[in-house]
Amino acid sequence: MPRIRCHYVDCAFIDDGYCSAAAVEIDPDTGCNTYSPNDDSSPEEDWQDDELDSWDEVDSDDDVWLEDDDF
């Protein structure tokens, strides 16, 4: 039986990185239709507002490497 490598970390069917579902349906546009999230994890709760705010802060000195003067 072929084994399907899965990259979802919160799927109920994942077993040591491989899908353990009896049947798997893949849609090329949307991905795995068999995917079912675990009841234990909620990705929305993992993010914290202070982590998101740090992405908004941009230092103008960080863009210095984009200048063409060094070439």
CHARMM-style PDB file with segment names, atoms N, HN, CA, C and O in Angstrom:
ATOM      1  N   MET     1       0.850  -1.177   0.000  1.00  0.00      PROA
ATOM      2  CA  MET     1       0.000   0.000   0.000  1.00  0.00      PROA
ATOM      3  C   MET     1       0.898   1.243   0.000  1.00  0.00      PROA
ATOM      4  O   MET     1       1.826   1.322   0.805  1.00  0.00      PROA
ATOM      5  N   PRO     2       0.644   2.206  -0.878  1.00  0.00      PROA
ATOM      6  CA  PRO     2       1.439   3.434  -0.902  1.00  0.00      PROA
ATOM      7  C   PRO     2       1.181   4.283   0.341  1.00  0.00      PROA
ATOM      8  O   PRO     2       0.085   4.294   0.901  1.00  0.00      PROA
ATOM      9  N   ARG     3       2.211   4.977   0.739  1.00  0.00      PROA
ATOM     10  HN  ARG     3       3.101   4.968   0.284  1.00  0.00      PROA
ATOM     11  CA  ARG     3       2.080   5.895   1.874  1.00  0.00      PROA
ATOM     12  C   ARG     3       2.120   7.315   1.353  1.00  0.00      PROA
ATOM     13  O   ARG     3       2.900   7.638   0.458  1.00  0.00      PROA
ATOM     14  N   ILE     4       1.280   8.155   1.912  1.00  0.00      PROA
ATOM     15  HN  ILE     4       0.646   7.893   2.640  1.00  0.00      PROA
ATOM     16  CA  ILE     4       1.191   9.547   1.473  1.00  0.00      PROA
ATOM     17  C   ILE     4       1.807  10.439   2.531  1.00  0.00      PROA
ATOM     18  O   ILE     4       1.342  10.480   3.670  1.00  0.00      PROA
ATOM     19  N   ARG     5       2.864  11.161   2.149  1.00  0.00      PROA
ATOM     20  HN  ARG     5       3.242  11.128   1.223  1.00  0.00      PROA
ATOM     21  CA  ARG     5       3.531  12.105   3.033  1.00  0.00      PROA
ATOM     22  C   ARG     5       2.646  13.329   3.175  1.00  0.00      PROA
ATOM     23  O   ARG     5       2.199  13.888   2.173  1.00  0.00      PROA
ATOM     24  N   CYS     6       2.387  13.753   4.401  1.00  0.00      PROA
ATOM     25  HN  CYS     6       2.750  13.299   5.215  1.00  0.00      PROA
ATOM     26  CA  CYS     6       1.501  14.882   4.662  1.00  0.00      PROA
ATOM     27  C   CYS     6       2.258  15.992   5.378  1.00  0.00      PROA
ATOM     28  O   CYS     6       3.055  15.729   6.279  1.00  0.00      PROA
ATOM     29  N   HSD     7       2.006  17.230   4.974  1.00  0.00      PROA
ATOM     30  HN  HSD     7       1.359  17.444   4.242  1.00  0.00      PROA
ATOM     31  CA  HSD     7       2.669  18.373   5.603  1.00  0.00      PROA
ATOM     32  C   HSD     7       1.757  19.146   6.554  1.00  0.00      PROA
ATOM     33  O   HSD     7       2.182  20.130   7.158  1.00  0.00      PROA
ATOM     34  N   TYR     8       0.500  18.703   6.688  1.00  0.00      PROA
ATOM     35  HN  TYR     8       0.154  17.903   6.197  1.00  0.00      PROA
ATOM     36  CA  TYR     8      -0.370  19.301   7.693  1.00  0.00      PROA
ATOM     37  C   TYR     8       0.111  18.840   9.064  1.00  0.00      PROA
ATOM     38  O   TYR     8       0.389  17.656   9.253  1.00  0.00      PROA
ATOM     39  N   VAL     9       0.210  19.745  10.007  1.00  0.00      PROA
ATOM     40  HN  VAL     9      -0.016  20.707   9.853  1.00  0.00      PROA
ATOM     41  CA  VAL     9       0.661  19.360  11.346  1.00  0.00      PROA
ATOM     42  C   VAL     9      -0.501  19.149  12.311  1.00  0.00      PROA
ATOM     43  O   VAL     9      -0.321  18.579  13.388  1.00  0.00      PROA
ATOM     44  N   ASP    10      -1.682  19.604  11.931  1.00  0.00      PROA
ATOM     45  HN  ASP    10      -1.827  20.067  11.057  1.00  0.00      PROA
ATOM     46  CA  ASP    10      -2.816  19.516  12.845  1.00  0.00      PROA
ATOM     47  C   ASP    10      -3.952  18.647  12.305  1.00  0.00      PROA
ATOM     48  O   ASP    10      -5.096  18.792  12.736  1.00  0.00      PROA
ATOM     49  N   CYS    11      -3.650  17.744  11.365  1.00  0.00      PROA
ATOM     50  HN  CYS    11      -2.721  17.626  11.015  1.00  0.00      PROA
ATOM     51  CA  CYS    11      -4.676  16.877  10.792  1.00  0.00      PROA
ATOM     52  C   CYS    11      -4.918  15.677  11.705  1.00  0.00      PROA
ATOM     53  O   CYS    11      -3.983  15.137  12.296  1.00  0.00      PROA
ATOM     54  N   ALA    12      -6.166  15.273  11.814  1.00  0.00      PROA
ATOM     55  HN  ALA    12      -6.926  15.712  11.335  1.00  0.00      PROA
ATOM     56  CA  ALA    12      -6.524  14.137  12.659  1.00  0.00      PROA
ATOM     57  C   ALA    12      -5.991  12.823  12.088  1.00  0.00      PROA
ATOM     58  O   ALA    12      -5.851  11.848  12.826  1.00  0.00      PROA
ATOM     59  N   PHE    13      -5.692  12.778  10.795  1.00  0.00      PROA
ATOM     60  HN  PHE    13      -5.806  13.569  10.195  1.00  0.00      PROA
ATOM     61  CA  PHE    13      -5.247  11.551  10.148  1.00  0.00      PROA
ATOM     62  C   PHE    13      -3.724  11.414  10.072  1.00  0.00      PROA
ATOM     63  O   PHE    13      -3.233  10.406   9.565  1.00  0.00      PROA
ATOM     64  N   ILE    14      -2.972  12.390  10.559  1.00  0.00      PROA
ATOM     65  HN  ILE    14      -3.371  13.209  10.971  1.00  0.00      PROA
ATOM     66  CA  ILE    14      -1.515  12.329  10.437  1.00  0.00      PROA
ATOM     67  C   ILE    14      -0.937  11.370  11.463  1.00  0.00      PROA
ATOM     68  O   ILE    14      -1.326  11.366  12.631  1.00  0.00      PROA
ATOM     69  N   ASP    15       0.002  10.557  10.996  1.00  0.00      PROA
ATOM     70  HN  ASP    15       0.318  10.560  10.047  1.00  0.00      PROA
ATOM     71  CA  ASP    15       0.652   9.573  11.856  1.00  0.00      PROA
ATOM     72  C   ASP    15       2.128   9.525  11.474  1.00  0.00      PROA
ATOM     73  O   ASP    15       2.491   8.932  10.458  1.00  0.00      PROA
ATOM     74  N   ASP    16       2.972  10.145  12.284  1.00  0.00      PROA
ATOM     75  HN  ASP    16       2.677  10.627  13.110  1.00  0.00      PROA
ATOM     76  CA  ASP    16       4.415  10.223  12.019  1.00  0.00      PROA
ATOM     77  C   ASP    16       4.716  10.815  10.646  1.00  0.00      PROA
ATOM     78  O   ASP    16       5.619  10.345   9.953  1.00  0.00      PROA
ATOM     79  N   GLY    17       3.966  11.842  10.248  1.00  0.00      PROA
ATOM     80  HN  GLY    17       3.233  12.224  10.810  1.00  0.00      PROA
ATOM     81  CA  GLY    17       4.219  12.526   8.993  1.00  0.00      PROA
ATOM     82  C   GLY    17       3.524  11.920   7.789  1.00  0.00      PROA
ATOM     83  O   GLY    17       3.624  12.459   6.687  1.00  0.00      PROA
ATOM     84  N   TYR    18       2.827  10.821   7.973  1.00  0.00      PROA
ATOM     85  HN  TYR    18       2.746  10.383   8.868  1.00  0.00      PROA
ATOM     86  CA  TYR    18       2.121  10.156   6.877  1.00  0.00      PROA
ATOM     87  C   TYR    18       0.622  10.120   7.158  1.00  0.00      PROA
ATOM     88  O   TYR    18       0.195  10.062   8.311  1.00  0.00      PROA
ATOM     89  N   CYS    19      -0.169  10.154   6.087  1.00  0.00      PROA
ATOM     90  HN  CYS    19       0.178  10.201   5.150  1.00  0.00      PROA
ATOM     91  CA  CYS    19      -1.619  10.117   6.212  1.00  0.00      PROA
ATOM     92  C   CYS    19      -2.070   8.702   6.534  1.00  0.00      PROA
ATOM     93  O   CYS    19      -1.642   7.744   5.890  1.00  0.00      PROA
ATOM     94  N   SER    20      -2.932   8.574   7.528  1.00  0.00      PROA
ATOM     95  HN  SER    20      -3.280   9.352   8.051  1.00  0.00      PROA
ATOM     96  CA  SER    20      -3.433   7.258   7.920  1.00  0.00      PROA
ATOM     97  C   SER    20      -4.906   7.064   7.557  1.00  0.00      PROA
ATOM     98  O   SER    20      -5.537   6.112   8.015  1.00  0.00      PROA
ATOM     99  N   ALA    21      -5.455   7.966   6.734  1.00  0.00      PROA
ATOM    100  HN  ALA    21      -4.942   8.739   6.362  1.00  0.00      PROA
ATOM    101  CA  ALA    21      -6.856   7.850   6.323  1.00  0.00      PROA
ATOM    102  C   ALA    21      -7.017   6.662   5.378  1.00  0.00      PROA
ATOM    103  O   ALA    21      -6.107   6.336   4.616  1.00  0.00      PROA
ATOM    104  N   ALA    22      -8.168   6.028   5.435  1.00  0.00      PROA
ATOM    105  HN  ALA    22      -8.907   6.292   6.054  1.00  0.00      PROA
ATOM    106  CA  ALA    22      -8.433   4.871   4.570  1.00  0.00      PROA
ATOM    107  C   ALA    22      -8.532   5.291   3.106  1.00  0.00      PROA
ATOM    108  O   ALA    22      -8.128   4.537   2.221  1.00  0.00      PROA
ATOM    109  N   ALA    23      -9.056   6.463   2.844  1.00  0.00      PROA
ATOM    110  HN  ALA    23      -9.384   7.076   3.563  1.00  0.00      PROA
ATOM    111  CA  ALA    23      -9.155   6.985   1.484  1.00  0.00      PROA
ATOM    112  C   ALA    23      -8.787   8.460   1.513  1.00  0.00      PROA
ATOM    113  O   ALA    23      -9.146   9.179   2.445  1.00  0.00      PROA
ATOM    114  N   VAL    24      -8.070   8.907   0.491  1.00  0.00      PROA
ATOM    115  HN  VAL    24      -7.778   8.323  -0.266  1.00  0.00      PROA
ATOM    116  CA  VAL    24      -7.621  10.292   0.426  1.00  0.00      PROA
ATOM    117  C   VAL    24      -8.112  10.896  -0.882  1.00  0.00      PROA
ATOM    118  O   VAL    24      -7.986  10.289  -1.946  1.00  0.00      PROA
ATOM    119  N   GLU    25      -8.672  12.096  -0.793  1.00  0.00      PROA
ATOM    120  HN  GLU    25      -8.774  12.590   0.071  1.00  0.00      PROA
ATOM    121  CA  GLU    25      -9.120  12.809  -1.987  1.00  0.00      PROA
ATOM    122  C   GLU    25      -8.336  14.108  -2.095  1.00  0.00      PROA
ATOM    123  O   GLU    25      -8.358  14.936  -1.184  1.00  0.00      PROA
ATOM    124  N   ILE    26      -7.645  14.278  -3.212  1.00  0.00      PROA
ATOM    125  HN  ILE    26      -7.627  13.606  -3.952  1.00  0.00      PROA
ATOM    126  CA  ILE    26      -6.815  15.459  -3.435  1.00  0.00      PROA
ATOM    127  C   ILE    26      -7.422  16.282  -4.565  1.00  0.00      PROA
ATOM    128  O   ILE    26      -7.748  15.753  -5.628  1.00  0.00      PROA
ATOM    129  N   ASP    27      -7.569  17.572  -4.324  1.00  0.00      PROA
ATOM    130  HN  ASP    27      -7.305  18.001  -3.461  1.00  0.00      PROA
ATOM    131  CA  ASP    27      -8.017  18.510  -5.347  1.00  0.00      PROA
ATOM    132  C   ASP    27      -6.817  19.379  -5.701  1.00  0.00      PROA
ATOM    133  O   ASP    27      -6.236  19.993  -4.805  1.00  0.00      PROA
ATOM    134  N   PRO    28      -6.423  19.456  -6.969  1.00  0.00      PROA
ATOM    135  CA  PRO    28      -5.240  20.234  -7.336  1.00  0.00      PROA
ATOM    136  C   PRO    28      -5.348  21.726  -7.000  1.00  0.00      PROA
ATOM    137  O   PRO    28      -4.327  22.392  -6.829  1.00  0.00      PROA
ATOM    138  N   ASP    29      -6.555  22.249  -6.905  1.00  0.00      PROA
ATOM    139  HN  ASP    29      -7.384  21.708  -7.044  1.00  0.00      PROA
ATOM    140  CA  ASP    29      -6.722  23.674  -6.615  1.00  0.00      PROA
ATOM    141  C   ASP    29      -6.799  23.984  -5.131  1.00  0.00      PROA
ATOM    142  O   ASP    29      -6.304  25.021  -4.692  1.00  0.00      PROA
ATOM    143  N   THR    30      -7.414  23.102  -4.350  1.00  0.00      PROA
ATOM    144  HN  THR    30      -7.817  22.259  -4.706  1.00  0.00      PROA
ATOM    145  CA  THR    30      -7.623  23.393  -2.934  1.00  0.00      PROA
ATOM    146  C   THR    30      -6.786  22.533  -2.002  1.00  0.00      PROA
ATOM    147  O   THR    30      -6.675  22.851  -0.818  1.00  0.00      PROA
ATOM    148  N   GLY    31      -6.199  21.461  -2.494  1.00  0.00      PROA
ATOM    149  HN  GLY    31      -6.290  21.202  -3.455  1.00  0.00      PROA
ATOM    150  CA  GLY    31      -5.381  20.599  -1.644  1.00  0.00      PROA
ATOM    151  C   GLY    31      -6.139  19.367  -1.202  1.00  0.00      PROA
ATOM    152  O   GLY    31      -6.978  18.846  -1.937  1.00  0.00      PROA
ATOM    153  N   CYS    32      -5.846  18.905  -0.009  1.00  0.00      PROA
ATOM    154  HN  CYS    32      -5.164  19.328   0.588  1.00  0.00      PROA
ATOM    155  CA  CYS    32      -6.418  17.661   0.504  1.00  0.00      PROA
ATOM    156  C   CYS    32      -7.844  17.888   1.009  1.00  0.00      PROA
ATOM    157  O   CYS    32      -8.077  18.692   1.911  1.00  0.00      PROA
ATOM    158  N   ASN    33      -8.786  17.168   0.412  1.00  0.00      PROA
ATOM    159  HN  ASN    33      -8.596  16.515  -0.321  1.00  0.00      PROA
ATOM    160  CA  ASN    33     -10.171  17.257   0.866  1.00  0.00      PROA
ATOM    161  C   ASN    33     -10.442  16.326   2.039  1.00  0.00      PROA
ATOM    162  O   ASN    33     -11.500  16.414   2.663  1.00  0.00      PROA
ATOM    163  N   THR    34      -9.511  15.441   2.346  1.00  0.00      PROA
ATOM    164  HN  THR    34      -8.652  15.369   1.839  1.00  0.00      PROA
ATOM    165  CA  THR    34      -9.650  14.512   3.464  1.00  0.00      PROA
ATOM    166  C   THR    34      -9.206  15.161   4.772  1.00  0.00      PROA
ATOM    167  O   THR    34      -9.516  14.656   5.851  1.00  0.00      PROA
ATOM    168  N   TYR    35      -8.484  16.274   4.683  1.00  0.00      PROA
ATOM    169  HN  TYR    35      -8.232  16.684   3.806  1.00  0.00      PROA
ATOM    170  CA  TYR    35      -7.959  16.970   5.857  1.00  0.00      PROA
ATOM    171  C   TYR    35      -9.065  17.251   6.870  1.00  0.00      PROA
ATOM    172  O   TYR    35     -10.134  17.755   6.525  1.00  0.00      PROA
ATOM    173  N   SER    36      -8.783  16.914   8.120  1.00  0.00      PROA
ATOM    174  HN  SER    36      -7.914  16.505   8.400  1.00  0.00      PROA
ATOM    175  CA  SER    36      -9.695  17.172   9.225  1.00  0.00      PROA
ATOM    176  C   SER    36      -8.864  17.656  10.409  1.00  0.00      PROA
ATOM    177  O   SER    36      -8.051  16.891  10.927  1.00  0.00      PROA
ATOM    178  N   PRO    37      -9.040  18.901  10.855  1.00  0.00      PROA
ATOM    179  CA  PRO    37      -8.206  19.420  11.942  1.00  0.00      PROA
ATOM    180  C   PRO    37      -8.462  18.696  13.264  1.00  0.00      PROA
ATOM    181  O   PRO    37      -9.578  18.264  13.550  1.00  0.00      PROA
ATOM    182  N   ASN    38      -7.405  18.576  14.055  1.00  0.00      PROA
ATOM    183  HN  ASN    38      -6.498  18.927  13.822  1.00  0.00      PROA
ATOM    184  CA  ASN    38      -7.525  17.997  15.396  1.00  0.00      PROA
ATOM    185  C   ASN    38      -8.408  18.877  16.258  1.00  0.00      PROA
ATOM    186  O   ASN    38      -8.469  20.091  16.067  1.00  0.00      PROA
ATOM    187  N   ASP    39      -9.085  18.262  17.199  1.00  0.00      PROA
ATOM    188  HN  ASP    39      -9.035  17.275  17.354  1.00  0.00      PROA
ATOM    189  CA  ASP    39      -9.863  19.038  18.160  1.00  0.00      PROA
ATOM    190  C   ASP    39      -8.956  19.686  19.198  1.00  0.00      PROA
ATOM    191  O   ASP    39      -9.354  20.643  19.861  1.00  0.00      PROA
ATOM    192  N   ASP    40      -7.734  19.165  19.341  1.00  0.00      PROA
ATOM    193  HN  ASP    40      -7.411  18.387  18.803  1.00  0.00      PROA
ATOM    194  CA  ASP    40      -6.806  19.638  20.358  1.00  0.00      PROA
ATOM    195  C   ASP    40      -6.193  20.989  20.028  1.00  0.00      PROA
ATOM    196  O   ASP    40      -5.882  21.760  20.935  1.00  0.00      PROA
ATOM    197  N   SER    41      -6.012  21.292  18.743  1.00  0.00      PROA
ATOM    198  HN  SER    41      -6.265  20.666  18.005  1.00  0.00      PROA
ATOM    199  CA  SER    41      -5.298  22.504  18.377  1.00  0.00      PROA
ATOM    200  C   SER    41      -6.201  23.479  17.645  1.00  0.00      PROA
ATOM    201  O   SER    41      -7.123  23.093  16.927  1.00  0.00      PROA
ATOM    202  N   SER    42      -5.908  24.748  17.849  1.00  0.00      PROA
ATOM    203  HN  SER    42      -5.159  25.062  18.433  1.00  0.00      PROA
ATOM    204  CA  SER    42      -6.606  25.818  17.148  1.00  0.00      PROA
ATOM    205  C   SER    42      -5.556  26.819  16.685  1.00  0.00      PROA
ATOM    206  O   SER    42      -4.996  27.533  17.516  1.00  0.00      PROA
ATOM    207  N   PRO    43      -5.268  26.896  15.382  1.00  0.00      PROA
ATOM    208  CA  PRO    43      -4.220  27.787  14.908  1.00  0.00      PROA
ATOM    209  C   PRO    43      -4.491  29.255  15.203  1.00  0.00      PROA
ATOM    210  O   PRO    43      -3.547  30.037  15.318  1.00  0.00      PROA
ATOM    211  N   GLU    44      -5.753  29.649  15.327  1.00  0.00      PROA
ATOM    212  HN  GLU    44      -6.519  29.013  15.233  1.00  0.00      PROA
ATOM    213  CA  GLU    44      -6.050  31.043  15.615  1.00  0.00      PROA
ATOM    214  C   GLU    44      -5.561  31.445  17.001  1.00  0.00      PROA
ATOM    215  O   GLU    44      -5.207  32.604  17.219  1.00  0.00      PROA
ATOM    216  N   GLU    45      -5.537  30.509  17.934  1.00  0.00      PROA
ATOM    217  HN  GLU    45      -5.824  29.568  17.757  1.00  0.00      PROA
ATOM    218  CA  GLU    45      -5.120  30.826  19.293  1.00  0.00      PROA
ATOM    219  C   GLU    45      -3.601  30.880  19.433  1.00  0.00      PROA
ATOM    220  O   GLU    45      -3.099  31.422  20.417  1.00  0.00      PROA
ATOM    221  N   ASP    46      -2.859  30.332  18.474  1.00  0.00      PROA
ATOM    222  HN  ASP    46      -3.267  29.892  17.674  1.00  0.00      PROA
ATOM    223  CA  ASP    46      -1.407  30.303  18.563  1.00  0.00      PROA
ATOM    224  C   ASP    46      -0.788  31.679  18.332  1.00  0.00      PROA
ATOM    225  O   ASP    46       0.280  31.968  18.872  1.00  0.00      PROA
ATOM    226  N   TRP    47      -1.434  32.527  17.545  1.00  0.00      PROA
ATOM    227  HN  TRP    47      -2.301  32.292  17.107  1.00  0.00      PROA
ATOM    228  CA  TRP    47      -0.902  33.846  17.255  1.00  0.00      PROA
ATOM    229  C   TRP    47      -1.215  34.805  18.398  1.00  0.00      PROA
ATOM    230  O   TRP    47      -2.290  34.759  18.996  1.00  0.00      PROA
ATOM    231  N   GLN    48      -0.270  35.655  18.676  1.00  0.00      PROA
ATOM    232  HN  GLN    48       0.603  35.692  18.190  1.00  0.00      PROA
ATOM    233  CA  GLN    48      -0.483  36.679  19.676  1.00  0.00      PROA
ATOM    234  C   GLN    48      -0.356  38.032  19.006  1.00  0.00      PROA
ATOM    235  O   GLN    48       0.434  38.200  18.076  1.00  0.00      PROA
ATOM    236  N   ASP    49      -1.131  38.994  19.474  1.00  0.00      PROA
ATOM    237  HN  ASP    49      -1.772  38.857  20.229  1.00  0.00      PROA
ATOM    238  CA  ASP    49      -1.151  40.311  18.837  1.00  0.00      PROA
ATOM    239  C   ASP    49       0.210  40.983  18.854  1.00  0.00      PROA
ATOM    240  O   ASP    49       0.561  41.671  17.896  1.00  0.00      PROA
ATOM    241  N   ASP    50       0.992  40.805  19.924  1.00  0.00      PROA
ATOM    242  HN  ASP    50       0.707  40.246  20.703  1.00  0.00      PROA
ATOM    243  CA  ASP    50       2.290  41.466  19.982  1.00  0.00      PROA
ATOM    244  C   ASP    50       3.244  40.899  18.933  1.00  0.00      PROA
ATOM    245  O   ASP    50       4.117  41.622  18.454  1.00  0.00      PROA
ATOM    246  N   GLU    51       3.101  39.629  18.562  1.00  0.00      PROA
ATOM    247  HN  GLU    51       2.391  39.042  18.951  1.00  0.00      PROA
ATOM    248  CA  GLU    51       3.926  39.060  17.506  1.00  0.00      PROA
ATOM    249  C   GLU    51       3.557  39.663  16.153  1.00  0.00      PROA
ATOM    250  O   GLU    51       4.433  39.925  15.329  1.00  0.00      PROA
ATOM    251  N   LEU    52       2.278  39.880  15.927  1.00  0.00      PROA
ATOM    252  HN  LEU    52       1.567  39.667  16.597  1.00  0.00      PROA
ATOM    253  CA  LEU    52       1.835  40.452  14.666  1.00  0.00      PROA
ATOM    254  C   LEU    52       2.250  41.906  14.547  1.00  0.00      PROA
ATOM    255  O   LEU    52       2.580  42.363  13.453  1.00  0.00      PROA
ATOM    256  N   ASP    53       2.239  42.646  15.656  1.00  0.00      PROA
ATOM    257  HN  ASP    53       1.971  42.274  16.545  1.00  0.00      PROA
ATOM    258  CA  ASP    53       2.614  44.051  15.626  1.00  0.00      PROA
ATOM    259  C   ASP    53       4.080  44.230  15.270  1.00  0.00      PROA
ATOM    260  O   ASP    53       4.436  45.223  14.636  1.00  0.00      PROA
ATOM    261  N   SER    54       4.935  43.301  15.657  1.00  0.00      PROA
ATOM    262  HN  SER    54       4.646  42.494  16.171  1.00  0.00      PROA
ATOM    263  CA  SER    54       6.356  43.432  15.366  1.00  0.00      PROA
ATOM    264  C   SER    54       6.622  43.365  13.866  1.00  0.00      PROA
ATOM    265  O   SER    54       7.630  43.900  13.405  1.00  0.00      PROA
ATOM    266  N   TRP    55       5.752  42.727  13.095  1.00  0.00      PROA
ATOM    267  HN  TRP    55       4.933  42.293  13.470  1.00  0.00      PROA
ATOM    268  CA  TRP    55       5.928  42.661  11.643  1.00  0.00      PROA
ATOM    269  C   TRP    55       5.605  44.003  11.005  1.00  0.00      PROA
ATOM    270  O   TRP    55       6.092  44.302   9.914  1.00  0.00      PROA
ATOM    271  N   ASP    56       4.796  44.809  11.667  1.00  0.00      PROA
ATOM    272  HN  ASP    56       4.400  44.566  12.553  1.00  0.00      PROA
ATOM    273  CA  ASP    56       4.409  46.100  11.115  1.00  0.00      PROA
ATOM    274  C   ASP    56       5.514  47.139  11.261  1.00  0.00      PROA
ATOM    275  O   ASP    56       5.558  48.111  10.507  1.00  0.00      PROA
ATOM    276  N   GLU    57       6.400  46.938  12.223  1.00  0.00      PROA
ATOM    277  HN  GLU    57       6.364  46.149  12.835  1.00  0.00      PROA
ATOM    278  CA  GLU    57       7.462  47.901  12.460  1.00  0.00      PROA
ATOM    279  C   GLU    57       8.565  47.701  11.426  1.00  0.00      PROA
ATOM    280  O   GLU    57       9.156  46.625  11.330  1.00  0.00      PROA
ATOM    281  N   VAL    58       8.832  48.749  10.656  1.00  0.00      PROA
ATOM    282  HN  VAL    58       8.352  49.623  10.733  1.00  0.00      PROA
ATOM    283  CA  VAL    58       9.854  48.666   9.620  1.00  0.00      PROA
ATOM    284  C   VAL    58      10.890  49.737   9.912  1.00  0.00      PROA
ATOM    285  O   VAL    58      10.560  50.901  10.139  1.00  0.00      PROA
ATOM    286  N   ASP    59      12.139  49.325   9.903  1.00  0.00      PROA
ATOM    287  HN  ASP    59      12.408  48.380   9.718  1.00  0.00      PROA
ATOM    288  CA  ASP    59      13.231  50.255  10.117  1.00  0.00      PROA
ATOM    289  C   ASP    59      13.754  50.693   8.758  1.00  0.00      PROA
ATOM    290  O   ASP    59      14.048  49.849   7.912  1.00  0.00      PROA
ATOM    291  N   SER    60      13.873  51.971   8.536  1.00  0.00      PROA
ATOM    292  HN  SER    60      13.633  52.657   9.223  1.00  0.00      PROA
ATOM    293  CA  SER    60      14.314  52.465   7.227  1.00  0.00      PROA
ATOM    294  C   SER    60      15.747  52.050   6.922  1.00  0.00      PROA
ATOM    295  O   SER    60      16.119  51.987   5.750  1.00  0.00      PROA
ATOM    296  N   ASP    61      16.568  51.765   7.933  1.00  0.00      PROA
ATOM    297  HN  ASP    61      16.266  51.816   8.885  1.00  0.00      PROA
ATOM    298  CA  ASP    61      17.945  51.328   7.704  1.00  0.00      PROA
ATOM    299  C   ASP    61      18.004  49.936   7.086  1.00  0.00      PROA
ATOM    300  O   ASP    61      19.018  49.576   6.488  1.00  0.00      PROA
ATOM    301  N   ASP    62      16.941  49.149   7.216  1.00  0.00      PROA
ATOM    302  HN  ASP    62      16.117  49.442   7.701  1.00  0.00      PROA
ATOM    303  CA  ASP    62      16.915  47.807   6.646  1.00  0.00      PROA
ATOM    304  C   ASP    62      16.884  47.821   5.125  1.00  0.00      PROA
ATOM    305  O   ASP    62      17.250  46.833   4.489  1.00  0.00      PROA
ATOM    306  N   ASP    63      16.450  48.932   4.535  1.00  0.00      PROA
ATOM    307  HN  ASP    63      16.153  49.735   5.052  1.00  0.00      PROA
ATOM    308  CA  ASP    63      16.342  49.013   3.085  1.00  0.00      PROA
ATOM    309  C   ASP    63      17.626  49.494   2.418  1.00  0.00      PROA
ATOM    310  O   ASP    63      17.658  49.648   1.197  1.00  0.00      PROA
ATOM    311  N   VAL    64      18.671  49.732   3.181  1.00  0.00      PROA
ATOM    312  HN  VAL    64      18.645  49.607   4.172  1.00  0.00      PROA
ATOM    313  CA  VAL    64      19.925  50.229   2.635  1.00  0.00      PROA
ATOM    314  C   VAL    64      20.509  49.229   1.642  1.00  0.00      PROA
ATOM    315  O   VAL    64      21.083  49.634   0.631  1.00  0.00      PROA
ATOM    316  N   TRP    65      20.379  47.961   1.904  1.00  0.00      PROA
ATOM    317  HN  TRP    65      19.913  47.631   2.725  1.00  0.00      PROA
ATOM    318  CA  TRP    65      20.957  46.949   1.023  1.00  0.00      PROA
ATOM    319  C   TRP    65      20.274  46.907  -0.340  1.00  0.00      PROA
ATOM    320  O   TRP    65      20.784  46.286  -1.273  1.00  0.00      PROA
ATOM    321  N   LEU    66      19.130  47.561  -0.458  1.00  0.00      PROA
ATOM    322  HN  LEU    66      18.715  48.065   0.299  1.00  0.00      PROA
ATOM    323  CA  LEU    66      18.423  47.587  -1.739  1.00  0.00      PROA
ATOM    324  C   LEU    66      18.951  48.658  -2.686  1.00  0.00      PROA
ATOM    325  O   LEU    66      18.609  48.667  -3.869  1.00  0.00      PROA
ATOM    326  N   GLU    67      19.772  49.547  -2.179  1.00  0.00      PROA
ATOM    327  HN  GLU    67      20.050  49.540  -1.219  1.00  0.00      PROA
ATOM    328  CA  GLU    67      20.275  50.637  -3.003  1.00  0.00      PROA
ATOM    329  C   GLU    67      21.253  50.103  -4.037  1.00  0.00      PROA
ATOM    330  O   GLU    67      22.003  49.167  -3.762  1.00  0.00      PROA
ATOM    331  N   ASP    68      21.248  50.700  -5.236  1.00  0.00      PROA
ATOM    332  HN  ASP    68      20.638  51.460  -5.460  1.00  0.00      PROA
ATOM    333  CA  ASP    68      22.111  50.264  -6.344  1.00  0.00      PROA
ATOM    334  C   ASP    68      23.464  50.949  -6.324  1.00  0.00      PROA
ATOM    335  O   ASP    68      24.291  50.658  -7.188  1.00  0.00      PROA
ATOM    336  N   ASP    69      23.732  51.836  -5.390  1.00  0.00      PROA
ATOM    337  HN  ASP    69      23.061  52.072  -4.688  1.00  0.00      PROA
ATOM    338  CA  ASP    69      24.986  52.583  -5.362  1.00  0.00      PROA
ATOM    339  C   ASP    69      26.199  51.693  -5.136  1.00  0.00      PROA
ATOM    340  O   ASP    69      27.311  52.057  -5.519  1.00  0.00      PROA
ATOM    341  N   ASP    70      26.006  50.543  -4.527  1.00  0.00      PROA
ATOM    342  HN  ASP    70      25.103  50.247  -4.215  1.00  0.00      PROA
ATOM    343  CA  ASP    70      27.138  49.678  -4.194  1.00  0.00      PROA
ATOM    344  C   ASP    70      27.672  48.915  -5.402  1.00  0.00      PROA
ATOM    345  O   ASP    70      28.736  48.303  -5.309  1.00  0.00      PROA
ATOM    346  N   PHE    71      26.982  48.931  -6.507  1.00  0.00      PROA
ATOM    347  HN  PHE    71      26.117  49.428  -6.582  1.00  0.00      PROA
ATOM    348  CA  PHE    71      27.411  48.140  -7.668  1.00  0.00      PROA
ATOM    349  C   PHE    71      28.341  48.878  -8.540  1.00  0.00      PROA
ATOM    350  OT1 PHE    71      28.789  48.346  -9.556  1.00  0.00      PROA
TER     351      PHE     71
END
